[in-house]
Amino acid sequence: MARMAPGESQAWSWTARGWASRSFLPQPPPPISTVNDAEVSHFSRLSALWWDERGEFALLHKMNPHRIRFIREKVLEVLQAQPDAMSAAAPASSTHIPPSLESPRVLEGMDVLDVGCGGGILSESLARLGANTLAIDASAENIGIATRHAAADPGLTCSAASASATLSFRHVTAETLVQEPKRFDIVCSMEVVEHVDNPAAFLRSCAELVKPGGHLFLSTIARTPLSYLLTIMAAEKVFRLVEPGTHTFSKFVNPEELIGFFTKPLMPGARPWISRTYAHGLPTRIEAEVRGIVYLPWRGDWVLAPRETTPWSTQANYLFWVRKPIE
């Protein structure tokens, strides 16, 4: 288990006044690892089930098209608003994206990192959109399953030597990868931050892996009574949609905590990623955005909530996007 930086708490703890939040203030450089061994063991044990679309990870399979839609929307929104400023560090070829939201290769030529890829559900989708995709996970079992599944798909090219969309998997953590020089146009970490130790250190590592002008996408769960009812009581204990013990309520992350984290410099002398907030504490859409994503059991599918329903729709599952400033 990771050691914590001085002055930073590991998790929310119960007090006489309720749940006390973890510190999301920028701290000294991250510890060697933010990996929680129990969490890794849990998902390693379930690794063989990743591609059973009616099993343990059925809800993630159903959520995936909506996550991809959100990624498409935000990347193209930034390009349309600031067409010459996608990523200052990227080559010209990776800044050109077809203007259509429905383009089959909307991420053509971009370098994309999927942190905590699990069985590769999101990673494969990113590669099909034209991205040069690197997917990493702290579980060797997950990486094995993801690699074998992708290799069996003739529509995917799992070779760095290919001129088409590439996809590769590595058993490595974000904290280790950040020591290497490569940076990415897009970094995704979906349903991960609520499973790590020291989330602030984890977020700093993910942020460091983003090129200037690039994108960071997260999905997680708010720490509210509604999320406890839906994700733990209903999904785990009553309907057994997911393995009991998959979620820990005290590790859920509220949207305002993520926004607050990125309104402060992540490194000494660096610019905050979010310069200011407006109504309901929300930032401008060109700097960051929070969108609720709601599961409707009578439809058997997720719905990406309309923007005007934020923050009311972000009381349980939500997506978060933030853009790294161009230095």
Backbone bond lengths (Angstrom), bond angles and torsions (degrees), N, CA, C in turn:
res aa  C-N    CA-C-N  psi(-1)  N-CA   C-N-CA  omega(-1)  CA-C   N-CA-C  phi
1 M - - - 1.460 - - 1.519 110.20 -
2 A 1.340 115.77 143.00 1.462 119.55 -174.28 1.513 112.05 -69.65
3 R 1.327 114.45 145.40 1.452 119.87 170.05 1.516 108.40 -83.55
4 M 1.338 116.05 145.96 1.448 120.14 -174.96 1.507 110.93 -94.65
5 A 1.343 114.21 152.04 1.452 119.72 175.86 1.518 109.28 -67.70
6 P 1.325 117.95 150.57 1.462 120.55 179.74 1.518 111.30 -56.29
7 G 1.316 115.26 135.26 1.452 120.54 176.06 1.513 113.99 81.09
8 E 1.347 118.30 8.20 1.450 120.18 -176.61 1.521 108.71 -121.20
9 S 1.345 117.08 127.33 1.448 121.04 -178.65 1.515 109.80 -84.77
10 Q 1.318 116.40 155.68 1.453 120.57 -175.79 1.513 111.47 -81.96
11 A 1.324 118.67 -40.22 1.453 119.90 -173.16 1.512 109.69 -151.39
12 W 1.348 115.42 168.23 1.451 118.20 173.39 1.522 108.11 -69.07
13 S 1.310 116.24 142.06 1.457 119.92 179.97 1.517 109.38 -127.22
14 W 1.307 115.77 151.21 1.452 120.74 -178.03 1.519 110.50 -75.79
15 T 1.323 115.81 130.60 1.453 122.18 175.49 1.512 107.89 -127.03
16 A 1.321 115.58 174.01 1.459 119.78 179.48 1.519 111.52 -61.92
17 R 1.313 117.05 -22.71 1.464 120.94 -178.88 1.527 112.60 -100.33
18 G 1.322 118.23 5.43 1.455 120.12 178.97 1.515 111.70 117.55
19 W 1.325 114.87 -157.18 1.459 120.29 -177.16 1.508 110.55 -78.47
20 A 1.330 115.98 127.97 1.464 121.57 178.21 1.519 108.39 -96.60
21 S 1.331 117.78 125.66 1.462 122.18 -173.39 1.515 112.46 -72.30
22 R 1.352 114.76 146.10 1.450 120.86 168.68 1.515 109.37 -63.61
23 S 1.307 116.11 153.01 1.462 120.30 175.69 1.514 110.16 -75.00
24 F 1.349 116.70 128.26 1.449 121.45 174.52 1.520 110.40 -111.68
25 L 1.339 117.34 14.35 1.457 119.79 177.89 1.521 109.93 -72.56
26 P 1.335 117.42 141.50 1.466 119.00 176.05 1.518 111.50 -54.98
27 Q 1.324 115.78 136.85 1.449 122.83 -175.73 1.529 109.15 -126.40
28 P 1.315 118.47 -178.53 1.468 120.78 175.53 1.520 111.15 -59.69
29 P 1.335 118.40 174.08 1.462 121.92 -176.75 1.526 111.96 -49.67
30 P 1.344 117.39 147.54 1.452 121.17 -172.87 1.520 113.14 -65.27
31 P 1.332 116.86 158.49 1.460 120.39 176.93 1.521 109.84 -69.00
32 I 1.339 115.50 175.38 1.456 120.38 -177.07 1.523 110.71 -58.10
33 S 1.316 117.94 -37.86 1.459 120.55 -177.95 1.517 110.04 -150.43
34 T 1.330 116.14 144.92 1.460 121.00 171.53 1.525 110.22 -107.69
35 V 1.316 116.58 10.25 1.457 121.90 -177.00 1.523 110.50 -68.10
36 N 1.327 116.12 132.76 1.454 122.46 172.84 1.527 107.22 -98.16
37 D 1.331 116.81 112.94 1.463 120.93 -173.59 1.528 112.53 -59.92
38 A 1.327 116.87 -36.92 1.462 119.55 -179.94 1.525 111.00 -65.81
39 E 1.331 116.81 -39.77 1.464 120.83 178.43 1.530 110.30 -65.15
40 V 1.323 116.99 -43.43 1.466 120.36 179.65 1.521 110.31 -62.97
41 S 1.320 117.13 -42.46 1.464 120.89 178.88 1.525 111.19 -62.58
42 H 1.335 115.69 -39.49 1.467 120.75 179.88 1.526 110.56 -59.70
43 F 1.328 116.75 -50.56 1.461 119.57 -177.03 1.523 112.12 -76.03
44 S 1.317 117.86 -27.20 1.464 120.02 174.14 1.525 110.50 -63.68
45 R 1.327 115.53 -40.17 1.465 120.17 179.95 1.529 111.59 -63.96
46 L 1.332 116.24 -29.26 1.464 121.11 -178.53 1.526 112.83 -95.85
47 S 1.328 117.47 5.87 1.464 120.64 -169.17 1.526 113.57 -59.27
48 A 1.328 117.36 -33.29 1.465 119.77 -178.17 1.524 112.44 -67.96
49 L 1.329 117.32 -12.43 1.463 121.41 -175.47 1.523 113.46 -96.68
50 W 1.330 118.19 -0.52 1.464 120.35 -172.92 1.523 113.34 -56.63
51 W 1.313 118.43 -36.99 1.461 120.24 -173.76 1.525 113.16 -103.91
52 D 1.320 116.85 17.13 1.464 121.31 169.33 1.528 106.77 -88.30
53 E 1.319 116.87 100.78 1.464 121.24 -172.33 1.520 113.27 -71.10
54 R 1.319 118.03 -5.73 1.464 121.08 176.03 1.526 111.63 -114.82
55 G 1.319 116.24 7.64 1.453 120.47 -174.98 1.508 113.81 -105.12
56 E 1.326 115.41 -140.62 1.461 123.79 -173.33 1.525 112.96 -54.80
57 F 1.320 117.33 -36.70 1.464 120.95 -175.39 1.525 112.52 -107.34
58 A 1.327 116.47 24.65 1.468 120.65 -179.42 1.523 111.94 -58.66
59 L 1.329 116.96 -40.33 1.467 119.65 -178.21 1.524 111.46 -66.04
60 L 1.339 117.49 -34.25 1.464 119.87 177.28 1.526 111.12 -69.34
61 H 1.329 116.86 -38.37 1.466 119.43 176.70 1.528 110.28 -61.48
62 K 1.325 116.45 -40.29 1.464 119.57 179.65 1.524 112.06 -72.36
63 M 1.322 116.68 -29.57 1.464 120.40 179.22 1.526 112.16 -75.99
64 N 1.319 116.90 -26.82 1.465 120.27 -169.95 1.528 114.74 -56.40
65 P 1.340 120.81 -44.62 1.467 118.91 178.88 1.523 113.08 -59.47
66 H 1.318 117.52 -32.42 1.464 121.19 -179.64 1.528 110.87 -75.09
67 R 1.333 116.91 -35.17 1.466 119.58 174.14 1.527 110.27 -63.77
68 I 1.328 116.48 -43.65 1.462 120.57 178.20 1.526 110.62 -62.65
69 R 1.313 116.99 -41.01 1.468 120.45 178.67 1.526 110.65 -60.02
70 F 1.316 116.81 -43.43 1.465 121.17 179.58 1.529 110.47 -62.80
71 I 1.326 117.12 -42.83 1.467 120.89 178.73 1.527 110.14 -61.73
72 R 1.328 117.12 -46.71 1.465 121.27 177.18 1.531 110.63 -55.00
73 E 1.333 115.53 -50.61 1.461 120.78 -174.78 1.521 111.75 -59.40
74 K 1.326 116.43 -46.13 1.467 118.98 -174.56 1.527 111.74 -71.38
75 V 1.322 117.59 -41.15 1.463 119.87 179.41 1.524 110.12 -61.47
76 L 1.335 116.91 -45.24 1.460 120.17 -178.72 1.521 111.77 -71.93
77 E 1.324 117.14 -33.40 1.465 119.72 177.47 1.529 110.88 -61.46
78 V 1.322 116.56 -42.82 1.465 120.21 178.66 1.524 110.46 -66.48
79 L 1.331 117.00 -41.86 1.462 120.01 179.68 1.522 111.64 -61.77
80 Q 1.320 116.63 -39.99 1.456 120.00 -179.53 1.522 111.71 -70.45
81 A 1.335 116.43 -34.67 1.462 119.95 -179.78 1.519 112.00 -79.34
82 Q 1.345 116.56 -37.30 1.467 121.95 -177.38 1.529 108.48 -138.84
83 P 1.331 118.13 73.86 1.469 121.16 -170.91 1.514 115.06 -62.01
84 D 1.318 118.67 -21.34 1.467 120.34 -177.70 1.522 112.99 -101.48
85 A 1.333 116.89 9.49 1.461 118.25 -171.27 1.512 112.77 -129.97
86 M 1.343 117.41 35.13 1.463 119.00 179.32 1.517 110.91 -64.19
87 S 1.302 116.79 -55.12 1.455 120.16 -178.07 1.512 108.83 -154.10
88 A 1.314 116.02 110.84 1.461 120.47 -175.84 1.516 111.92 -62.45
89 A 1.324 116.92 -26.60 1.462 120.15 -176.48 1.518 113.29 -91.39
90 A 1.343 116.79 -6.54 1.457 119.76 -174.87 1.518 111.00 -87.89
91 P 1.328 118.24 150.80 1.458 120.63 174.38 1.517 110.58 -67.14
92 A 1.312 116.25 160.61 1.459 120.08 -175.45 1.518 111.87 -57.63
93 S 1.333 117.73 -34.77 1.455 120.74 -177.58 1.511 112.31 -63.42
94 S 1.324 118.43 -28.55 1.454 120.32 -176.79 1.515 112.32 -88.73
95 T 1.324 118.46 -5.37 1.457 119.95 178.27 1.517 111.26 -94.07
96 H 1.349 117.46 -10.60 1.458 119.86 -179.63 1.515 109.06 -92.96
97 I 1.325 115.97 117.07 1.447 121.29 177.73 1.520 107.57 -126.60
98 P 1.333 119.72 135.51 1.453 120.64 177.60 1.525 110.46 -54.01
99 P 1.332 118.21 140.66 1.457 120.85 -172.74 1.515 114.93 -73.27
100 S 1.333 118.11 -11.60 1.452 120.35 -176.55 1.518 111.56 -82.54
101 L 1.347 115.89 134.15 1.460 120.64 177.34 1.521 110.91 -62.82
102 E 1.326 117.07 -29.06 1.458 121.23 -176.12 1.526 112.84 -94.03
103 S 1.316 118.29 5.51 1.460 120.03 179.33 1.523 110.27 -55.29
104 P 1.335 118.11 131.37 1.467 119.87 -177.91 1.523 113.42 -67.11
105 R 1.332 117.92 -17.60 1.469 120.45 -179.13 1.525 109.15 -129.87
106 V 1.305 114.63 54.59 1.460 121.61 -174.49 1.528 112.69 -65.59
107 L 1.333 117.90 -21.52 1.466 121.84 179.51 1.526 111.85 -104.69
108 E 1.304 117.00 22.99 1.464 122.14 -176.96 1.527 112.18 -50.32
109 G 1.336 115.98 125.61 1.459 121.54 174.10 1.512 115.64 80.06
110 M 1.322 118.37 -2.61 1.459 120.24 -178.31 1.525 110.84 -86.73
111 D 1.330 116.37 147.50 1.462 122.64 174.76 1.522 108.30 -92.16
112 V 1.332 116.12 120.29 1.462 121.87 -174.23 1.522 109.47 -125.96
113 L 1.327 115.79 138.63 1.465 122.85 178.22 1.516 109.22 -118.71
114 D 1.327 116.64 130.42 1.463 122.83 175.06 1.524 107.74 -110.50
115 V 1.334 116.83 107.85 1.466 122.99 -176.47 1.524 109.11 -93.19
116 G 1.336 116.50 124.22 1.457 120.09 -176.11 1.513 110.01 75.12
117 C 1.335 116.45 52.87 1.463 121.82 -169.34 1.516 113.83 -73.94
118 G 1.342 118.20 -15.38 1.451 119.34 -177.08 1.514 110.81 60.69
119 G 1.339 116.12 -128.95 1.457 120.57 179.83 1.508 114.47 -84.27
120 G 1.337 117.61 0.82 1.461 120.69 175.60 1.514 114.87 94.66
121 I 1.324 117.99 19.69 1.470 120.77 -178.07 1.526 111.09 -59.51
122 L 1.328 116.88 -53.26 1.461 120.76 178.79 1.524 111.18 -71.38
123 S 1.322 117.07 -39.16 1.469 121.74 -175.94 1.521 111.51 -57.16
124 E 1.323 117.23 -45.82 1.459 120.47 -179.80 1.522 110.86 -62.74
125 S 1.324 117.11 -40.34 1.466 120.56 179.42 1.520 111.18 -64.22
126 L 1.331 117.33 -40.29 1.464 121.13 178.60 1.524 110.79 -63.52
127 A 1.325 116.70 -41.77 1.463 120.37 179.35 1.521 111.15 -64.51
128 R 1.324 117.17 -37.96 1.471 120.05 179.24 1.525 112.06 -66.51
129 L 1.330 116.89 -21.65 1.463 120.73 177.24 1.524 112.11 -83.82
130 G 1.320 117.47 4.60 1.452 121.52 176.03 1.507 115.11 100.50
131 A 1.330 117.96 -1.64 1.462 120.74 -176.75 1.520 111.53 -75.58
132 N 1.327 116.17 144.15 1.462 121.87 167.10 1.522 106.47 -80.13
133 T 1.308 116.59 100.16 1.459 122.00 -164.92 1.522 112.10 -105.72
134 L 1.320 115.35 127.33 1.461 122.28 169.21 1.518 107.34 -110.93
135 A 1.324 116.99 125.23 1.460 122.25 179.58 1.523 109.06 -115.14
136 I 1.333 116.49 131.12 1.464 120.47 -177.20 1.518 109.98 -127.90
137 D 1.329 115.87 154.49 1.459 120.94 178.57 1.522 108.99 -156.24
138 A 1.337 115.80 150.61 1.461 121.19 178.76 1.520 112.54 -79.23
139 S 1.340 117.08 -9.71 1.461 121.50 -179.77 1.522 110.45 -102.80
140 A 1.331 116.52 120.08 1.465 120.59 177.32 1.524 110.93 -64.08
141 E 1.330 117.05 -34.79 1.461 120.67 178.84 1.527 110.94 -63.47
142 N 1.340 116.64 -42.91 1.462 119.60 177.91 1.525 111.35 -61.43
143 I 1.326 116.39 -44.24 1.465 120.22 -179.76 1.528 110.65 -62.42
144 G 1.326 116.96 -38.73 1.460 119.97 178.05 1.516 112.21 -62.22
145 I 1.334 116.70 -47.04 1.462 121.04 178.77 1.521 110.53 -62.23
146 A 1.339 116.81 -46.57 1.464 121.26 -177.98 1.526 111.44 -61.53
147 T 1.320 116.71 -42.76 1.464 120.77 -178.89 1.520 111.25 -64.69
148 R 1.322 116.65 -45.03 1.468 119.98 -178.73 1.526 111.49 -65.84
149 H 1.324 117.01 -40.25 1.464 119.58 -179.17 1.522 110.99 -65.92
150 A 1.329 116.93 -45.01 1.463 120.32 -179.61 1.524 111.42 -65.31
151 A 1.329 116.63 -38.49 1.464 120.47 -178.64 1.523 111.73 -65.74
152 A 1.329 117.20 -25.83 1.461 121.04 -179.11 1.522 112.77 -82.29
153 D 1.315 117.42 -7.11 1.465 121.82 -178.36 1.528 109.17 -96.47
154 P 1.340 118.56 112.85 1.469 120.16 -178.71 1.523 113.20 -66.07
155 G 1.326 117.03 -15.65 1.457 120.32 179.10 1.508 113.78 -81.39
156 L 1.335 117.49 -6.46 1.455 121.81 179.80 1.518 110.01 -112.69
157 T 1.317 115.89 141.50 1.462 121.65 177.34 1.513 108.55 -111.43
158 C 1.306 116.76 104.46 1.462 121.51 -178.03 1.521 109.82 -93.75
159 S 1.309 116.12 56.13 1.459 120.93 -179.22 1.509 109.59 -145.56
160 A 1.327 116.88 128.34 1.458 121.17 179.78 1.515 111.71 -67.98
161 A 1.340 117.13 -15.77 1.461 120.34 -177.86 1.520 112.47 -83.33
162 S 1.347 117.27 -8.65 1.453 120.32 -176.56 1.515 111.32 -78.68
163 A 1.332 115.97 147.08 1.459 120.39 176.70 1.515 111.00 -83.43
164 S 1.336 117.90 -13.54 1.457 121.06 178.57 1.521 109.36 -88.52
165 A 1.333 115.64 -171.70 1.461 119.49 -179.88 1.519 110.07 -57.37
166 T 1.310 116.83 133.18 1.456 120.85 -178.92 1.517 110.35 -111.85
167 L 1.307 115.67 153.49 1.460 121.77 179.16 1.515 108.08 -144.52
168 S 1.323 116.24 126.50 1.461 120.57 177.06 1.516 109.08 -138.09
169 F 1.325 115.44 153.68 1.460 122.28 -177.73 1.521 109.30 -124.05
170 R 1.339 115.63 142.22 1.462 120.63 177.30 1.523 110.27 -138.52
171 H 1.322 115.50 139.05 1.457 121.39 173.80 1.526 107.85 -85.63
172 V 1.327 116.26 89.27 1.458 121.77 -175.67 1.526 107.86 -157.61
173 T 1.319 117.29 155.03 1.458 121.53 177.52 1.523 110.31 -96.76
174 A 1.321 115.64 163.44 1.466 120.39 176.95 1.523 110.63 -62.18
175 E 1.331 116.93 -36.70 1.465 120.73 -178.29 1.526 111.73 -65.16
176 T 1.324 116.70 -30.64 1.461 120.43 176.36 1.523 110.92 -80.66
177 L 1.319 116.38 -43.02 1.465 120.45 -177.89 1.523 112.05 -62.61
178 V 1.321 117.28 -31.15 1.464 120.07 -177.37 1.524 111.66 -65.31
179 Q 1.332 117.36 -17.96 1.461 120.68 177.35 1.530 111.97 -74.96
180 E 1.326 117.16 -14.00 1.459 121.66 177.68 1.531 109.72 -88.78
181 P 1.332 118.54 159.11 1.467 120.23 -173.08 1.522 115.21 -76.28
182 K 1.318 119.12 -23.25 1.460 120.81 -172.43 1.526 111.79 -66.79
183 R 1.335 115.78 138.04 1.459 123.06 175.30 1.526 108.78 -126.20
184 F 1.333 117.01 165.23 1.453 121.40 -166.73 1.526 111.83 -127.76
185 D 1.350 115.16 147.81 1.459 120.73 175.36 1.528 110.93 -67.95
186 I 1.317 116.25 -36.17 1.466 122.34 -179.85 1.523 108.45 -135.33
187 V 1.325 116.34 132.66 1.466 122.34 170.63 1.522 107.28 -120.27
188 C 1.329 116.60 126.70 1.463 122.79 177.47 1.523 108.94 -115.67
189 S 1.315 116.18 141.47 1.463 120.81 171.95 1.524 107.10 -145.70
190 M 1.319 115.41 94.36 1.455 121.88 -171.33 1.527 111.66 -100.14
191 E 1.322 115.58 126.48 1.466 122.37 179.13 1.521 111.10 56.93
192 V 1.324 116.93 44.46 1.462 121.34 -177.47 1.519 112.29 -122.57
193 V 1.331 118.11 -43.80 1.467 120.29 -170.45 1.525 112.04 -59.55
194 E 1.337 117.86 -26.99 1.464 120.40 178.78 1.526 112.37 -80.56
195 H 1.328 117.49 2.52 1.464 121.08 179.22 1.526 113.33 -115.73
196 V 1.328 118.65 1.90 1.466 120.51 -176.27 1.518 111.13 -102.98
197 D 1.320 115.48 161.43 1.456 121.27 166.22 1.527 107.70 -85.56
198 N 1.317 116.33 148.13 1.463 121.24 175.47 1.529 111.35 54.66
199 P 1.339 117.86 68.86 1.467 120.49 -175.76 1.518 113.65 -61.43
200 A 1.337 118.13 -31.02 1.466 119.88 179.22 1.521 110.72 -63.40
201 A 1.332 117.26 -42.71 1.464 120.68 178.12 1.524 110.75 -65.71
202 F 1.323 116.45 -39.37 1.463 120.23 177.58 1.527 110.96 -61.86
203 L 1.330 116.65 -44.88 1.464 120.44 179.89 1.523 111.62 -64.37
204 R 1.333 116.82 -37.31 1.461 119.16 177.85 1.528 110.98 -62.70
205 S 1.325 116.59 -40.63 1.464 119.56 178.70 1.525 110.91 -64.58
206 C 1.327 116.71 -45.04 1.467 119.84 177.89 1.523 110.65 -60.49
207 A 1.332 116.25 -42.91 1.464 120.57 -178.81 1.521 111.58 -64.40
208 E 1.324 116.66 -38.36 1.460 120.81 -179.35 1.531 111.29 -65.34
209 L 1.324 116.97 -26.02 1.460 121.47 -178.60 1.527 113.19 -80.24
210 V 1.327 117.49 -6.65 1.467 122.08 -179.80 1.528 110.10 -89.08
211 K 1.325 117.24 133.82 1.462 121.33 174.10 1.532 109.89 -66.50
212 P 1.318 118.69 153.40 1.467 120.33 172.05 1.530 110.43 -55.15
213 G 1.322 115.79 131.12 1.455 120.70 -177.11 1.508 113.96 84.93
214 G 1.342 117.67 -3.07 1.455 121.55 -178.26 1.515 112.95 -86.58
215 H 1.331 115.05 -175.36 1.461 122.60 -170.73 1.528 111.58 -118.06
216 L 1.331 115.81 143.95 1.462 122.50 169.80 1.518 107.81 -121.62
217 F 1.333 116.57 122.85 1.462 122.85 178.62 1.528 109.32 -114.47
218 L 1.336 115.79 132.96 1.457 122.29 177.18 1.524 108.69 -130.99
219 S 1.316 116.21 153.61 1.462 120.47 164.01 1.516 107.05 -136.44
220 T 1.326 115.37 140.56 1.459 119.79 -176.43 1.523 108.81 -160.09
221 I 1.317 116.79 -163.29 1.461 122.13 -173.96 1.520 109.18 -131.59
222 A 1.328 116.18 132.91 1.460 121.15 177.89 1.525 110.32 -72.30
223 R 1.308 115.51 154.84 1.466 122.65 -178.99 1.530 108.64 -97.62
224 T 1.325 115.98 82.75 1.458 121.99 -175.87 1.530 109.69 -135.64
225 P 1.326 117.86 163.50 1.468 119.42 174.78 1.526 112.34 -57.46
226 L 1.337 117.13 -37.43 1.462 120.05 179.69 1.524 111.28 -64.37
227 S 1.330 117.34 -42.61 1.467 119.20 -179.41 1.525 111.03 -66.40
228 Y 1.324 117.38 -35.71 1.469 119.88 176.58 1.529 109.92 -63.09
229 L 1.327 115.94 -44.03 1.458 120.49 -179.82 1.529 111.24 -61.88
230 L 1.337 116.68 -44.07 1.460 120.56 -174.15 1.522 113.30 -79.58
231 T 1.333 117.29 -47.47 1.466 119.76 -170.27 1.521 113.76 -87.34
232 I 1.317 117.01 -28.64 1.466 119.17 -177.48 1.529 111.21 -106.22
233 M 1.325 117.34 -55.64 1.462 119.29 -178.65 1.530 111.37 -64.96
234 A 1.341 116.89 -53.61 1.465 120.04 -175.66 1.531 111.88 -77.35
235 A 1.333 117.16 -57.57 1.469 120.41 -171.92 1.521 113.19 -68.38
236 E 1.353 117.29 -36.34 1.464 119.76 -176.48 1.526 112.96 -95.68
237 K 1.331 116.67 -49.57 1.463 119.57 -168.79 1.523 114.09 -89.84
238 V 1.337 117.79 -34.08 1.464 119.81 -175.53 1.529 111.21 -94.49
239 F 1.326 117.13 -59.02 1.463 120.84 -173.79 1.526 113.58 -92.71
240 R 1.338 117.51 -10.14 1.468 122.41 179.19 1.536 111.52 51.66
241 L 1.329 115.54 42.10 1.461 120.11 175.73 1.518 111.00 -70.82
242 V 1.322 116.60 -29.10 1.462 122.17 174.90 1.520 108.36 -132.92
243 E 1.316 115.91 160.41 1.466 122.50 -178.58 1.529 110.72 -59.01
244 P 1.342 118.97 128.34 1.468 120.16 174.37 1.523 111.03 -55.60
245 G 1.323 116.14 135.88 1.451 121.52 -177.55 1.516 113.92 94.23
246 T 1.338 116.71 -2.07 1.469 119.52 179.11 1.519 111.12 -62.85
247 H 1.327 116.95 -38.50 1.463 121.02 -176.99 1.525 111.47 -111.88
248 T 1.317 115.13 148.14 1.463 122.91 173.25 1.519 107.41 -121.62
249 F 1.315 116.55 112.52 1.464 120.71 -172.34 1.521 112.67 -56.15
250 S 1.315 117.37 -39.29 1.463 120.39 -176.77 1.526 112.53 -65.94
251 K 1.339 117.88 -15.76 1.465 120.98 -179.02 1.525 112.84 -96.95
252 F 1.327 117.19 -1.33 1.458 119.67 176.53 1.528 109.42 -65.11
253 V 1.318 116.61 154.43 1.467 122.73 -171.83 1.523 109.64 -124.43
254 N 1.315 116.95 123.77 1.460 121.08 179.06 1.527 111.37 -78.33
255 P 1.332 117.93 147.93 1.470 120.62 179.43 1.521 113.20 -55.27
256 E 1.333 116.79 -40.47 1.463 118.93 -178.28 1.528 111.99 -65.45
257 E 1.344 117.48 -24.72 1.463 120.22 176.45 1.526 110.87 -72.04
258 L 1.321 116.52 -39.64 1.463 119.05 175.56 1.526 110.94 -66.48
259 I 1.322 116.77 -44.13 1.464 120.00 178.46 1.522 110.03 -60.66
260 G 1.329 116.78 -45.37 1.458 120.35 179.49 1.516 112.64 -61.33
261 F 1.331 116.44 -37.10 1.466 120.39 179.15 1.522 111.08 -60.73
262 F 1.328 116.68 -42.43 1.462 120.22 -175.45 1.529 113.51 -88.00
263 T 1.324 117.87 -1.44 1.469 119.42 172.75 1.519 111.57 -86.39
264 K 1.323 117.22 -3.22 1.467 122.20 178.50 1.531 109.25 -114.32
265 P 1.327 118.06 149.10 1.471 119.87 178.81 1.528 110.74 -59.18
266 L 1.314 116.59 133.26 1.461 120.65 179.30 1.517 112.21 -82.76
267 M 1.325 116.09 -20.62 1.458 122.21 177.28 1.521 108.07 -137.23
268 P 1.335 118.77 151.92 1.468 120.43 178.77 1.526 111.30 -55.34
269 G 1.316 115.83 127.81 1.455 121.05 178.02 1.512 115.19 83.10
270 A 1.344 117.77 -4.55 1.465 120.62 -178.72 1.523 110.71 -84.19
271 R 1.323 115.79 156.56 1.457 120.86 175.54 1.522 109.83 -78.49
272 P 1.336 118.69 140.86 1.465 119.71 171.46 1.526 110.00 -61.87
273 W 1.307 116.88 147.73 1.462 120.42 178.31 1.527 110.94 -72.18
274 I 1.333 116.65 -31.15 1.467 121.63 177.62 1.520 107.58 -112.74
275 S 1.321 117.25 117.77 1.465 120.92 -173.37 1.518 112.81 -80.32
276 R 1.334 117.37 -32.48 1.457 120.16 178.94 1.521 109.22 -164.76
277 T 1.334 116.04 164.93 1.457 121.29 177.32 1.519 109.24 -121.85
278 Y 1.332 114.83 162.57 1.459 120.86 -174.80 1.530 109.13 -125.72
279 A 1.324 117.74 -137.33 1.461 122.05 -177.41 1.524 110.65 -57.89
280 H 1.330 115.74 138.93 1.470 123.33 -179.48 1.524 112.10 60.16
281 G 1.333 118.01 19.65 1.453 121.28 179.77 1.511 114.07 71.87
282 L 1.338 117.66 20.55 1.459 121.48 -176.91 1.525 110.98 -95.14
283 P 1.334 117.51 146.37 1.468 121.62 -179.78 1.521 111.20 -85.34
284 T 1.332 116.44 172.24 1.454 120.54 172.23 1.518 110.07 -65.72
285 R 1.326 116.72 146.82 1.464 121.09 -173.58 1.518 113.45 -68.28
286 I 1.315 119.25 -15.11 1.459 120.91 178.08 1.529 110.81 -85.72
287 E 1.333 117.61 -12.63 1.472 121.20 176.78 1.520 112.32 -102.19
288 A 1.324 117.11 -40.27 1.466 120.58 -177.12 1.519 108.70 -164.14
289 E 1.330 115.27 159.99 1.462 119.70 176.81 1.520 109.95 -154.92
290 V 1.334 115.20 145.07 1.459 123.16 174.27 1.526 107.44 -118.76
291 R 1.340 117.14 130.75 1.468 121.07 177.48 1.522 109.19 -133.22
292 G 1.313 115.58 128.48 1.446 119.86 175.11 1.522 111.18 -71.44
293 I 1.317 115.87 148.61 1.463 121.26 174.19 1.526 106.67 -133.02
294 V 1.316 116.08 123.25 1.464 122.51 -166.80 1.522 109.80 -120.79
295 Y 1.334 116.26 133.01 1.461 120.45 176.57 1.523 109.40 -89.98
296 L 1.348 116.14 127.44 1.460 122.48 178.62 1.525 108.39 -108.83
297 P 1.329 118.07 102.15 1.470 119.99 -174.19 1.520 113.56 -62.29
298 W 1.343 118.38 -29.64 1.459 119.76 -179.68 1.533 111.82 -71.93
299 R 1.346 116.35 -17.82 1.464 120.88 174.11 1.521 111.98 -101.96
300 G 1.320 115.91 -16.01 1.459 119.78 -177.10 1.507 112.76 65.06
301 D 1.340 116.56 33.21 1.456 120.00 -176.85 1.524 109.56 -154.89
302 W 1.336 114.25 164.46 1.452 121.89 175.52 1.523 110.05 -91.19
303 V 1.327 115.55 157.13 1.460 122.11 175.02 1.520 107.83 -129.81
304 L 1.329 116.37 128.45 1.459 121.09 173.71 1.518 107.31 -79.61
305 A 1.326 116.20 114.28 1.463 120.97 -172.56 1.524 111.42 -64.88
306 P 1.330 117.92 144.51 1.468 120.91 175.79 1.526 111.13 -59.74
307 R 1.320 116.33 150.31 1.462 120.76 -178.08 1.522 112.08 -57.04
308 E 1.324 116.45 -36.94 1.465 118.69 -174.84 1.519 113.05 -69.52
309 T 1.340 118.10 -9.57 1.464 120.18 178.30 1.522 112.86 -89.24
310 T 1.350 117.71 -5.49 1.465 121.10 176.08 1.521 108.80 -76.25
311 P 1.340 121.35 134.19 1.466 127.69 11.04 1.523 115.45 -93.81
312 W 1.346 117.78 3.24 1.461 119.05 -173.58 1.522 112.22 -66.27
313 S 1.329 117.61 -28.36 1.467 120.81 -177.21 1.525 113.16 -88.19
314 T 1.328 117.76 2.30 1.474 120.60 -175.57 1.528 111.39 -106.84
315 Q 1.320 116.83 30.15 1.459 120.75 -178.29 1.525 113.14 -84.20
316 A 1.317 117.11 -6.45 1.475 120.74 176.38 1.529 107.73 -135.88
317 N 1.318 118.70 -108.93 1.473 120.79 179.76 1.523 110.64 -76.47
318 Y 1.325 116.13 141.52 1.464 119.36 176.83 1.525 110.44 -154.48
319 L 1.321 114.83 160.58 1.460 123.59 175.43 1.518 108.59 -107.90
320 F 1.316 115.64 146.85 1.464 121.31 -178.55 1.517 108.64 -134.49
321 W 1.327 115.51 133.96 1.466 121.67 176.38 1.517 109.23 -129.97
322 V 1.322 116.68 140.42 1.463 121.42 175.62 1.524 107.48 -146.77
323 R 1.328 115.71 146.87 1.465 121.22 -176.72 1.517 110.28 -111.84
324 K 1.332 115.39 134.49 1.457 120.75 179.43 1.527 109.91 -75.08
325 P 1.328 118.22 133.77 1.467 120.04 179.41 1.523 111.48 -61.95
326 I 1.319 115.10 148.97 1.460 120.49 172.00 1.513 107.21 -82.87
327 E 1.315 116.05 115.84 1.470 119.94 -174.51 1.523 111.32 -67.52
